Amino acid sequence: MNPLISLDKINEIKQWLLSKKKYLNDIPLDLDLIENDVVDSLSFVEYVLIIEEISGREVVVDDTVLDKVRTLDRVQLHYLQ
């Protein structure tokens, strides 16, 4: 995928996360979203659905999914390339 398109898509996901967490001004690409409670158990399914919608790819929920969506860097690596 074109790196600029990938960056646009990761920014869409970032903006969605920021809209859910009004107290945040920015989300570094390497921030652990789960450890820092940006994505919690209640918002996880919605987060996965947003990744699928923006990437156009299915996010298989298995034993590896947490690792693949833990940071925006990892989302970009696994779903936007």
Backbone as ProteinMPNN parsed JSONL, in Angstrom:
{"seq_chain_A": "MNPLISLDKINEIKQWLLSKKKYLNDIPLDLDLIENDVVDSLSFVEYVLIIEEISGREVVVDDTVLDKVRTLDRVQLHYLQ", "coords_chain_A": {"N_chain_A": [[0.849, -1.187, 0.0], [0.439, 2.248, -0.65], [2.546, 4.445, 1.122], [1.587, 6.993, 1.933], [-1.178, 6.743, 1.786], [-1.518, 4.774, 3.7], [-0.693, 6.21, 5.953], [-2.708, 8.166, 6.032], [-4.878, 6.517, 6.625], [-4.159, 5.449, 9.134], [-4.23, 7.763, 10.565], [-6.964, 8.281, 10.458], [-7.925, 6.263, 12.129], [-6.65, 7.048, 14.461], [-7.904, 9.546, 14.902], [-10.485, 8.689, 15.39], [-10.097, 7.313, 17.807], [-9.243, 9.491, 19.396], [-11.585, 10.969, 19.424], [-13.111, 9.487, 21.105], [-11.77, 9.644, 23.483], [-11.673, 12.329, 24.927], [-9.941, 13.722, 26.602], [-7.408, 13.374, 25.645], [-4.836, 14.767, 23.617], [-3.225, 13.909, 21.595], [-2.059, 10.848, 20.136], [0.642, 8.941, 20.407], [2.257, 6.899, 17.945], [3.445, 4.629, 18.957], [2.322, 4.195, 21.417], [1.023, 2.117, 23.921], [-2.087, 1.136, 23.592], [-3.863, -0.376, 25.023], [-2.718, -0.898, 27.559], [-2.632, 1.727, 28.445], [-5.239, 2.389, 28.661], [-6.627, 3.528, 26.547], [-7.971, 2.054, 24.727], [-10.386, 0.09, 25.98], [-11.949, -2.777, 27.551], [-14.636, -2.479, 26.926], [-14.667, -0.893, 24.634], [-13.206, -2.313, 22.815], [-14.258, -4.094, 20.812], [-15.563, -2.304, 19.103], [-13.359, -0.79, 18.297], [-11.886, -2.739, 16.854], [-13.721, -3.149, 14.779], [-13.647, -0.621, 13.553], [-11.009, -0.605, 12.628], [-11.233, -2.671, 10.74], [-13.129, -1.533, 8.978], [-11.78, 0.763, 8.02], [-9.394, -0.286, 6.996], [-10.279, -2.19, 5.243], [-9.894, -4.828, 5.561], [-10.277, -7.997, 7.146], [-10.19, -8.401, 10.644], [-8.99, -10.895, 12.364], [-10.091, -12.336, 15.228], [-8.223, -13.762, 17.424], [-5.763, -15.58, 19.333], [-3.638, -13.887, 18.828], [-4.508, -11.35, 18.302], [-4.577, -9.167, 20.156], [-1.89, -8.407, 20.344], [-1.488, -7.529, 17.741], [-3.048, -5.235, 17.514], [-2.365, -3.534, 19.521], [-0.813, -1.163, 19.465], [-0.793, 1.817, 17.418], [1.224, 1.724, 15.537], [1.526, -1.046, 15.241], [-0.986, -1.744, 14.252], [-0.839, -0.461, 11.796], [1.274, -1.918, 10.635], [0.204, -4.557, 10.501], [-2.325, -4.348, 9.279], [-2.518, -2.266, 7.438], [-0.759, -2.324, 5.323]], "CA_chain_A": [[0.0, 0.0, 0.0], [1.134, 3.525, -0.69], [2.781, 4.924, 2.496], [0.739, 8.148, 2.249], [-2.525, 6.227, 2.038], [-1.427, 4.102, 4.99], [-0.646, 7.262, 6.979], [-4.061, 8.73, 6.107], [-5.756, 5.555, 7.291], [-3.81, 5.372, 10.555], [-4.736, 9.016, 11.143], [-8.411, 8.106, 10.654], [-8.091, 5.46, 13.346], [-6.224, 7.911, 15.574], [-8.946, 10.538, 15.135], [-11.601, 7.988, 16.02], [-9.71, 7.108, 19.209], [-9.244, 10.793, 20.075], [-12.974, 11.393, 19.618], [-13.629, 8.701, 22.231], [-11.012, 10.029, 24.686], [-11.576, 13.788, 24.777], [-8.86, 14.25, 27.42], [-6.146, 13.219, 24.922], [-4.573, 15.691, 22.508], [-2.551, 13.161, 20.546], [-1.729, 9.47, 20.491], [1.855, 8.499, 19.711], [2.061, 5.65, 17.226], [3.958, 3.503, 19.74], [1.648, 4.131, 22.713], [0.25, 0.908, 24.156], [-3.462, 1.611, 23.737], [-4.556, -1.19, 26.012], [-2.111, -0.608, 28.869], [-2.936, 3.108, 28.811], [-6.697, 2.502, 28.742], [-7.227, 4.241, 25.419], [-8.936, 1.039, 24.305], [-10.699, -0.779, 27.114], [-12.724, -3.964, 27.171], [-15.925, -2.063, 26.355], [-14.498, -0.288, 23.31], [-12.345, -3.145, 21.978], [-14.971, -4.59, 19.627], [-15.759, -1.157, 18.214], [-12.015, -0.49, 17.776], [-11.607, -3.743, 15.827], [-14.605, -2.866, 13.643], [-13.12, 0.578, 12.876], [-9.823, -1.047, 11.879], [-11.722, -3.412, 9.568], [-13.777, -0.596, 8.057], [-10.796, 1.664, 7.407], [-8.391, -1.056, 6.256], [-10.887, -3.053, 4.241], [-9.419, -6.187, 5.843], [-10.84, -8.627, 8.339], [-9.33, -8.576, 11.811], [-9.336, -12.176, 12.956], [-9.958, -12.272, 16.68], [-7.646, -15.005, 17.924], [-4.791, -15.364, 20.408], [-2.629, -12.893, 18.442], [-5.123, -10.067, 17.946], [-4.169, -8.089, 21.071], [-0.563, -7.955, 19.947], [-1.569, -6.863, 16.432], [-3.765, -3.96, 17.578], [-1.957, -2.882, 20.772], [-0.36, 0.196, 19.157], [-1.114, 2.237, 16.049], [2.304, 1.181, 14.703], [1.233, -2.455, 14.956], [-2.152, -1.749, 13.361], [-0.336, -0.098, 10.468], [2.076, -3.032, 10.151], [-0.577, -5.766, 10.25], [-3.578, -4.174, 8.536], [-2.533, -1.145, 6.493], [0.342, -2.416, 4.363]], "C_chain_A": [[0.888, 1.242, 0.0], [1.31, 4.05, 0.745], [1.908, 6.121, 2.884], [-0.693, 7.724, 2.528], [-2.559, 5.544, 3.395], [-1.424, 5.118, 6.13], [-2.015, 7.919, 7.137], [-4.994, 7.801, 6.886], [-5.434, 5.444, 8.778], [-4.266, 6.645, 11.257], [-6.25, 8.977, 11.34], [-8.684, 7.32, 11.929], [-7.725, 6.294, 14.569], [-7.309, 8.938, 15.907], [-10.171, 9.908, 15.791], [-11.3, 7.768, 17.506], [-9.752, 8.417, 19.993], [-10.672, 11.292, 20.322], [-13.616, 10.659, 20.793], [-12.978, 9.104, 23.557], [-10.695, 11.518, 24.6], [-10.417, 14.402, 25.564], [-7.495, 14.123, 26.743], [-6.039, 14.242, 23.802], [-3.96, 14.976, 21.314], [-2.32, 11.746, 21.058], [-0.475, 9.098, 19.712], [1.632, 7.13, 19.077], [2.521, 4.432, 18.014], [3.325, 3.382, 21.135], [0.852, 2.831, 22.821], [-1.177, 1.327, 24.524], [-4.224, 0.855, 24.815], [-4.026, -0.895, 27.413], [-2.478, 0.792, 29.37], [-4.429, 3.417, 28.778], [-7.314, 3.41, 27.671], [-8.287, 3.34, 24.794], [-9.148, 0.129, 25.507], [-11.574, -1.931, 26.636], [-14.063, -3.595, 26.531], [-15.787, -1.518, 24.94], [-13.708, -1.167, 22.347], [-13.04, -3.611, 20.696], [-15.183, -3.46, 18.617], [-14.442, -0.754, 17.543], [-11.655, -1.463, 16.645], [-12.465, -3.486, 14.59], [-14.142, -1.638, 12.854], [-11.883, 0.216, 12.062], [-10.255, -1.783, 10.617], [-12.316, -2.474, 8.527], [-12.756, 0.252, 7.31], [-9.794, 0.893, 6.548], [-8.993, -1.86, 5.11], [-10.474, -4.507, 4.407], [-10.062, -6.702, 7.119], [-9.778, -8.695, 9.438], [-9.804, -9.867, 12.48], [-9.065, -12.091, 14.453], [-9.525, -13.658, 17.169], [-6.633, -14.652, 19.005], [-3.777, -14.258, 20.094], [-3.198, -11.492, 18.245], [-4.683, -8.93, 18.87], [-2.808, -7.532, 20.691], [-0.616, -7.145, 18.648], [-2.238, -5.496, 16.481], [-3.386, -3.119, 18.805], [-1.495, -1.437, 20.569], [-0.785, 0.553, 17.733], [-0.034, 1.781, 15.08], [1.994, -0.254, 14.286], [0.006, -2.595, 14.053], [-1.693, -1.46, 11.937], [0.439, -1.266, 9.861], [1.203, -4.214, 9.707], [-1.79, -5.568, 9.343], [-3.553, -3.082, 7.467], [-1.38, -1.184, 5.496], [0.029, -3.388, 3.264]], "O_chain_A": [[1.966, 1.249, 0.596], [0.343, 4.099, 1.504], [1.528, 6.249, 4.048], [-1.348, 8.282, 3.408], [-3.513, 5.71, 4.156], [-2.076, 4.91, 7.153], [-2.439, 8.2, 8.259], [-5.796, 8.253, 7.702], [-6.347, 5.355, 9.599], [-4.649, 6.603, 12.426], [-6.765, 9.573, 12.285], [-9.569, 7.671, 12.709], [-8.412, 6.249, 15.589], [-7.596, 9.17, 17.081], [-10.813, 10.522, 16.643], [-12.154, 8.011, 18.358], [-10.24, 8.451, 21.123], [-10.931, 11.964, 21.32], [-14.56, 11.161, 21.403], [-13.567, 8.926, 24.624], [-9.583, 11.91, 24.243], [-9.957, 15.492, 25.227], [-6.52, 14.705, 27.218], [-7.02, 14.547, 23.124], [-4.149, 15.382, 20.168], [-2.38, 11.487, 22.26], [-0.523, 8.954, 18.49], [0.899, 6.302, 19.618], [2.046, 3.322, 17.773], [3.753, 2.554, 21.939], [0.094, 2.487, 21.914], [-1.431, 1.809, 25.628], [-5.131, 1.403, 25.443], [-4.802, -0.669, 28.341], [-2.618, 1.01, 30.573], [-4.829, 4.578, 28.86], [-8.385, 3.982, 27.869], [-9.354, 3.799, 24.388], [-8.217, -0.516, 25.988], [-11.893, -2.034, 25.452], [-14.564, -4.331, 25.681], [-16.701, -1.668, 24.13], [-13.552, -0.81, 21.179], [-12.461, -3.527, 19.613], [-15.0, -3.653, 17.415], [-14.421, -0.417, 16.36], [-11.17, -1.04, 15.595], [-11.973, -3.597, 13.467], [-14.233, -1.619, 11.627], [-11.725, 0.678, 10.932], [-9.705, -1.547, 9.541], [-12.039, -2.605, 7.335], [-12.864, 0.434, 6.097], [-9.39, 1.371, 5.488], [-8.314, -2.172, 4.131], [-10.676, -5.324, 3.509], [-10.351, -5.942, 8.044], [-8.616, -9.009, 9.178], [-10.877, -9.917, 13.081], [-7.946, -11.808, 14.881], [-10.331, -14.578, 17.306], [-6.649, -13.54, 19.533], [-3.126, -13.746, 21.005], [-2.44, -10.543, 18.041], [-4.439, -7.822, 18.392], [-2.6, -6.319, 20.713], [0.133, -6.183, 18.484], [-2.024, -4.675, 15.588], [-4.026, -2.106, 19.085], [-1.759, -0.58, 21.412], [-1.101, -0.333, 16.938], [-0.329, 1.48, 13.923], [2.175, -0.629, 13.128], [-0.031, -3.47, 13.188], [-2.107, -2.131, 10.992], [0.268, -1.567, 8.679], [1.444, -4.802, 8.653], [-2.239, -6.518, 8.702], [-4.484, -2.988, 6.668], [-1.063, -0.163, 4.886], [0.847, -3.591, 2.366]]}, "name": "protein", "num_of_chains": 1, "seq": "MNPLISLDKINEIKQWLLSKKKYLNDIPLDLDLIENDVVDSLSFVEYVLIIEEISGREVVVDDTVLDKVRTLDRVQLHYLQ"}
